[in-house]
């Protein structure tokens, strides 16, 4: 059976092209500023010393409001984040003597891409990027484990998963995404590339020894 030299050359070029594949991504230098105010879906974690029945997690509704014990309905989305605790201390002072209050704002962000359980998750500022990904079961078998993209609209920023960057330091806001990219074609198909290279090497050897 005659050997089709043109076919062999074409396949060799294909292997070289595959080996040279590089996926380019448009990465922004930094995420655009985000409002620090609570938004619908965010959670207000309220802890009042010696008042366990008044301490709980309160989800911001679609109107930007929360219903708190004793205080009733509050337009919490209208309050700047840094004003929430002092305002609540003043309000609760009408019912409690020298209330000791701890306030934690949980942001609802999307963990998506190549993760085990993509979805929306509440995260607090002290959590690291790795902690947030763990809520979604971590990277899937075809996901990259060395980086994650922080996305806001059409802007994205690559973060190092080995760092201890916290949600607070990244200034993530509700609606942002932690996106785990899929591993490159080469790393997911090394067996195919090896097969092509092996076949090409075999045919090349046959041609040389003829």
C-alpha positions, 0 to 999 in steps of 0.5 A, a space after each residue: 500500500 503506497 504511503 501518502 506523504 502529503 497526508 503524513 505532512 498534513 497530520 504532522 502540521 496538525 500535531 504541531 498546531 495542537 501543541 502550539 495552541 494558546 488560549 487568550 483571555 481578556 483580563 482587566 487590570 482591576 475590577 470596577 468599583 462596587 457599592 458596599 451597600 447591601 443588596 437583595 439576596 445579601 445576608 445581615 448576620 446579627 449577634 447581640 450579646 446575651 440576646 440569642 433569641 434576637 441573634 440570627 441571619 436576616 436575608 435582604 428581600 427584593 425591596 432591599 429590606 430586612 425585618 429585625 426583632 423589635 425594630 421591624 422593617 428596615 430599608 437596609 439597602 439605603 444604609 452605607 455598609 459602615 453605618 449599619 452597626 452604629 445605627 443598629 446600636 442606637 436603635 436597639 438602645 431603646 430596648 436594651 441597656 448598652 447593647 453589644 452588637 456584632 454585625 457581619 455582612 454576607 455577600 451573595 456571589 456566584 461560584 461558577 465554571 468548572 466546579 462541582 456545585 455551581 450556584 449562589 452562595 453567601 460569603 463573609 469578608 473573612 473567607 478566602 477565595 479557597 473557602 468560597 470555592 469549597 462551598 461549591 465543592 471545589 474545582 471539578 476534574 476538568 477545572 483549573 486548580 491554580 487560578 480563579 477569575 473574579 468577574 463583574 460584568 464583562 470585567 475579569 481579574 485572575 486571582 492566585 488560588 494559592 494565596 490567602 486573599 480574602 473576600 474583603 480584600 478583593 472587595 467583592 460585591 453581590 452579583 460578582 462571580 468566582 469563575 473557575 476556568 476549564 483546563 486547556 485542551 492539551 492538558 485535558 487530551 494528553 492521551 490524544 496528543 501522545 497518540 498523534 505524536 507516536 503515530 507520526 514518529 512511527 510513520 516518520 521512522 518507516 519513511 527514513 528506513 525505507 
